[in-house]
Amino acid sequence: MRVIERRERRCGCCRPRCWLSIAGFRSPSRPWRPEVRYDPGDKVYFTYCYAHPPALRIKPGDSVITSTRDASNDAFSVSDKSVAPKLDLTKVNPQTGPFYIEGAEPGDTLEVHIDSIELNRDWGWGASIPNFGLLAPEYKTAMVTPPVPDRLFIWRLDKGRKVATLDMPNSKIGKVEVPIRPFFGTIGTAPGGKECISSLYPGPYGANMDFNEVVAGVHHALPGVRAGGVVHAGRRALPRRATGRSTVLRSRRHSPSSSP
């Protein structure tokens, strides 16, 4: 992640901006700063929280190269056929970070530039999860049909061709192939107050927005609620591929990523 610069805005209603860039981009007009590599190892978080200590302290203009896990916290293997035995819903959407930006103050806008998102393995997964998703029955929306079956689907990822392939031996077509476009399913800052909120949920601070345009090359504005901004990224930050704009059924492709 590269923090580009901090800009002061002096109009009466505006706060300063702090610019952050994720990996690999440098404007010729800005001074070069060294890249910083951060390996999270097993240190990930499942909440956006005021109490998480910074993984790194970085300055506007800095670049951080790091990696993330998939939405299941890398719980599955290519031989798995179902979700329930391994998926722990208290440990999903793992977040890398947080990254403390020197000079960022409450009320600032943090502008994150995502330079690249790269695959760090050759497979991902999708699933149909019983009683999970928009079409799942609940106390307000009873369904006349039974829940979907618990099934895990392994997609093979071809980084060179930028496609994902799912073998379908029981289908007449045999397999399906779709283009891949990695993006961060979750990215955000620590919420205000003394809150610790599950990374399953979105909020005014960002987090689980599931917006498929948070891709390499974009500038992403985030609110700075507390000193340092405290930026988290992860899950599917951990990009997902060839997905729609909302969650109807939990059936997208998930894979870990690196942000070089």
N, C-alpha and C positions, 0 to 999 in steps of 0.2 A: 504494500500500500504506500503510495507516495503522497505526502501532504504537500500541496503546491505552495500556497502562500496564505497569509492572513491579510484581509483587506478591511480597512476602516471605512465605514459609511457615516457621513456626518449629518445627513438629513434628520429632522427631529423625530421621525417615527421609526427609524431603522437602527438596527444594531450592527456591529461589525460582522464580517463574514470570515470564516476560517476555511481554507480550501484543503481538501484531502484527496489524494489520488492513489488508487490501488494499482501499483505495479507498472513500471515500464514506460511511463509517459513523462516527457520533460519539454516544457516550452523553451524555445531558444532564448526568450527574453528574460528567463528566470535563472538564478544561479543554480549550478549543479549541487545536489546534495547526495551523499552516499546512500545506497540502498541498504535496508535493514532486513535481515531474514529472521522470521519467528516461526519456530516449530512448536505447535501447541502440545504435541505428544498426547497424553491422556487428560490434559487440563482443558476441559470444555465446560460450558455452563448451559443450563436448560431454562434459565430465566434471564430477563432483562432487569437488572437490579442495581440500586445505588451502592450496594455493599461489595460488589466484586472488585477486588484490587486490580489495578492496571497490569496487563501483561507486558506492555511497553509504554514508555513515554516518548512521544515523537513530536517533531516540530513542523509547523507549516512549511511545505516544500519537501519533506521527507517521503521516502517510498518504502513500503513494507511488503515483502514477499512472504506469503504464508500459505497455509492449506486448511481445508475444512473436511468434515465428515458428511456422510449422507444423512437423510432425515431419520433413519432408524438408529443412528449412532453406530453405524457399521455392524449391525447385529446379524445380518444375513450372509450366506455364502451362496455360490452358484448352484449348489446341490439342493437348496431348500425349495420346498413346494408350497408352504403355507406360512402365514404371518404369526398366528397366535402363540406358538411355542416360544418365540424369541423376542417379540416386540413388547417393550415396556413403555407404556404411554407416559410415564413420568420421566422418561429419558429419551425424548425425541426432539428433533430440531436442535442439535447441539450447536453452540455458538463459539466461535474462535474470538479471542480477545479477552477483555476490552482494551482498546487503544486510547490512551490519554493524550490529547493534543495540547501541547504547551501554549498558553496564551488564550485559549478558548474560554469564554465566560458565559454564564447563564444569559439567555436571550440572543446569543449569536446564532448565525446560520452556518452549519458545517456543509461544505460542498465537497462531496466525494466523487473523484473521477476514477472510474473503473477502467483500467488499462487493458487487462486481459483476464479471462477465466479459462483455465485449461483442465482437461480431464486428468485425473491421476490414477485411473485404472481403466480396464477395458470392458467393464460391464456395469450395468445399473439394474434397478428393479422397479416394477410397478406391482400393484396389488389391488384386489377387491377385498375390502375389510368389512366383515359383518357389523351392522349397526354403527357405521362411521361414514360421514359425509352428508351432503344436503338431502339425499334421497333416503337416508336412514330413518326408520320410525322413531318417534319419541313421544312423550306424554301429550304433546299438542298436535302431533301429526301422525296418527296411527296409520299403518299401511295394511292393505289387504293381502299383499304378497309377502312371502317369507324374506328374511334378510339375504343379501348376496352371499355366495359361498366364500369361504376363506381360501384365497388362492394367491400365490406369489408368482410373478412372471419375470424371468430373467432376460434382459435385453443385452445384446452384444453391441459394444460401441466401437466404431471404426473412426479413430481420430483423424486419419488421413483423408478419408472420404466424407467425414462429418455426417455420418448416418448411424442410426440405431436399428438393429434387426432383432425381431422376435420370431423364433421358430414356432410354428403352429402345426404340429404333425397331424392333428385331427381335423384340420381345415382343408378345403379343396385347393386353397391358394398356397398352402405350405409354409409361408412365412410372410411377414409384413416388414417393410423398411420405411423409416421416416427420417427426415433431416433433423439434425440436432443443433440447438442454439443455446448453449449454457447461460444460465442467469442465476442471480442470488434470490432464493425464495425468501430469505430472511436477512435483513440488514437494518440497523437502527442504533439509537443512542439510549442511554439509561433514562428511565422515566423519572418524573419529578417526585418530590416527597421522599418518603421512606418505603417505597413500593418495590416489590420483587414480583414480576409478572411472568407467567409461563411464556416460553418462546413459541407456543402454539397459537398465541393471539396477536393480532395487530393492534396498533394504537397510534396516537398522535406523534409518538416517538419513532414510528416505523415498525420494525420487527417483522412478523409473519404476513407480509403484504401479498405474497404470491403474485407479483406483477411481472409478467414475462418480458418486460422491456428493461429490466435492470440488468443490462448486458454490457459486455465490453464496449468501451467508447462513450458511455453516457456520463453526464454530470448529474449526481444525485444529491439533492439538498435535504439535509436532516436538521431538526431543531436541536440546539444546544441547551439543554435544560439545566445542566450543572457544570461546574468548572471542569474544563478538560474535554467536554463533549462526551467522552467515554463511548466510543464507537464499537459495536459488536457486528460481526458478520458470520454467516454460517448457513448450514444445511443446504442440501440439494444444490449453500454458500457454500450452499450445496445446491448446485443448479439443477433445474429440471429441463427437459427437452421436449420440443414440439408439443407444448401443452396449451390448453385454452386459457381464458382469462378468469375463470372461477373454478371452485371445487364442487363438482356435483357428486362424483364418486371418486374415492381415493384410488386412482388408476394411472397415475403419471409415472414417468421414468425418473428414478432418483440415483444419483451417483455422487461420490465425493469429488472435490475439485481442489485445484491449487490456483493461486493468484500470483503469477510470476511477473 
